[in-house]
Each structure stands twice: as structure tokens, then as C-alpha cells.
Amino acid sequence: MDSPLKPPIQKLEKKSRILLLSILFALSFRNMGLSIINIGLPDFIQLLSGSLISYGLVIGIFSIMQSIFQFPIAAASDKYGRRIVVLIAMTIYMTGTFLCFTAQNIPQLIIYRAIQGVGAYTSILQAIIGDIYRKEQHGKGMGYYSLSINLGYLGGIILGGYISSYLGFRNIFLISGILILLSTIFLIIVFKDNNPENINNYPENSENARMTLNK
């Protein structure tokens, strides 16, 4: 019996490739920033006269808030559109990160880390990658997703020690915030379509889809 024909592998339009690249950069920069923070955070907490309990609270509150808000933010992107929700979430995350840079004591740092955790936008970036690729190519898209995360963590490990040692522990949040700011600006420029159904642009059906990006 003949095996069923597999659908041909489709290539993305140039505009969709640019969008994909911006999403991968956003993922990589976020995880690079997290890695930088994780390396320098213990020393920063000591600088604020914190303890191991303080360290646990600072780490834990971020993870808890991120877990709580991950699903509702992703659901909001389905209802209200990817672009507007991801930009709001990235702005919240970036605001919390810059506030952490200004923290003068442990309670402030815990509050600011909670704000940072509210901006849980990685699930939306993952959803956008799923929108870009057709169902039969989702594995490829998730491969890019994982690669960008791992490269970001690796870059953060390399930079984190240098930043903590030579630029000061507090600057781990400043550098992380700048990375998120660059990602947000890039997405604002290239990501113009708020409707997930219009993100999947292939050459053969582009006449039926609105453009995702600026002409």
C-alpha cells in the first residue's frame, strides 16, 4: 500500500521570517537577562543585607507570579490579539526589572520582582511561533523556540559574571531591562497585525492574508 503523501514543506514569506527573527531575539534576550540576574542576585541580596530566606522569597515570588499570570495572559492574547497583549506584558516585565534596579531594601526587591513576574509573556511568544508555522511544521518552530532560549541562557552565564564583577551587582537588572527594552522596540517596529489568523503568511496564500508587518 502506498504511503500517504506528505504535504510539501512551505517556506515563509520574508516578512514572516523577520517577525520570527524578532520573536526569537525577544526570547533569547529575556532568558539572557534572567540568566544574568540569577548569577548576580545572591550577591545583590547580600548587598541589601538580606539572608537565605530573603533569597528564597525573591526567587519564589517571581516564579509564583509568573505561574499565576502565564495562563490568563496567554488567554487574553487569544481574545484580544497577540500584539497588544505581548507588548503590554513586556512593558510590565520591563518596568518590574528597572524597578528592581532601584531597590534599596529586600521588601522593595520582593515587590518589584512580583511586578516583574506579572509580565509573563513567553507563552505569547511561543503562541506567535505556532501562528507563524503551519501545523505540520510546528516541530520546526518549537525547535527554534528552544534554541533561542538555550542561547540566551548561555549568553547570560557568560555576561552575568562579568557584569556582577566589574559593573556592580545592581546593574544585573539594568542590563536585563535594556535587553527587554530593545526586544520591545523591535517588536513594535516589525509586528503590526494583532490577529493570530493573519500571522501565518506563505507565498502561495499571501493574497488572502493581511500583511503582518509594515510594507
Secondary structure, DSSP 8 states (H G I E B T S, - for coil): -------------HHHHHHHHHHHHHHHHHHHHHHHHHHHHHHHHHHTT--HHHHHHHHHHHHHHHHHHHHHHHHHHHHH-HHHHHHHHHHHHHHHHHHHHH--SHHHHHHHHHHHHH---HHHHHHHHHHHS-GGGHHHHHHHHHHHHHHHHHHHHHHHHHIIIII-TTHHHHHHHHHHHHHHHHHHHH-----GGGT---GGGGGGS--SS--
